[in-house]
Amino acid sequence: MLLMVIGSIAISFGGLVQRNIEMANPWQINVYRSLGMLVAIALIIAIQNKGRIVSTVLGVGRFGLLAGILLSVAGICFIQALTHTTIANALFVLGAIPFFAALLARIFLGERLRNATLVTMLFAGFGLVLMVLNGINVGSGFGNLMALATALCFASYAVVVRYRRRIEMLPALLISSLLIIGISFTVIGGDLDIPLNDVLLSLFWGGCLSGFVNWMFIIASRHLATAEVTLIMLLEFALGPIWVWLFIDEIPTRWTLIGGAVVITAVAVRAILELMHKSRPEQTPSQPV
């Protein structure tokens, strides 16, 4: 849970990075961002598997391939969402991820939710409603649609990772990066001529803010239920608009701040209560989680 909190705070700066990119279009950003993630994940896999990168990726299986495809679609749609709507608006819609994930996990994995998780979801959902009702009309319809597609794909990815938690899913990130680079490079016809500032920001975004954080996400998902993992991710969606407000002057509404405070408080209380308990044994999907 501590890994998830740290990772969610770190990745919340992604919107701020995107707003500082000067000329690159979404597809060019996708190429360099995914290249940064590719290098970071390849390095992690090489260290963990004594240099056996290719054999590790080939051994990921059909669920790893499915996870990579879902994550690649989510990554492409995410950049489109940030480009075509406000940071706050895109992240409001992404706040639906834990609820999609909880529903999918209940359907496909049979995961039941503990009372503490249900209460946290209710409070976090209330905070999101406050933000959405007062901010969703700010952005474009296309941007909102892309954010919704991102939420659905990432929630599905979270369920796949949870289902195969005893199998190394890190290569799925490598597969995702390769797919995004291939698709984006084809769309732009190989045009990668953008300012050095944009290149460096995209590489940093992909390598540090996305690559290593997703590695932490996979580690944490082995010990947490899907709903618990994605609930903590709400920190990213609550903090992201605050960073662009402080540094870019993309001002959120008062209700954005109130709703974000509710989300952060709910997640923080849940995390503290969980950390106060002794480590619980691994549970099967049919047991309450």
Protein Blocks (a to p, Z undefined) as FASTA:
>chain_A
ZZmmmmmmmmmmmmmmmmmpmklcfklmmmmmmmmmmmmmmmmmmmmnnopamlmmmmno
jmlmmmmmmmmmmmmmmmmmmmmmcfklmmmmmmmmmmmmmmmmmmmnopacdfklmmmm
mmmmmmmmmmmmmmmmmpcfklmmmmmmmmmmmmmmmmmmmmmmmbcfklmmmmmmmmmm
mmmmmmnnopacdcfklmmmmmmmmmmmmmmmmmmmmmmmmmpcfklmmmmmmmmmmmmm
mmmmmmnopacdfklmmmmmmmmmmmmmmmmmmmmpccdddddfkbcZZ
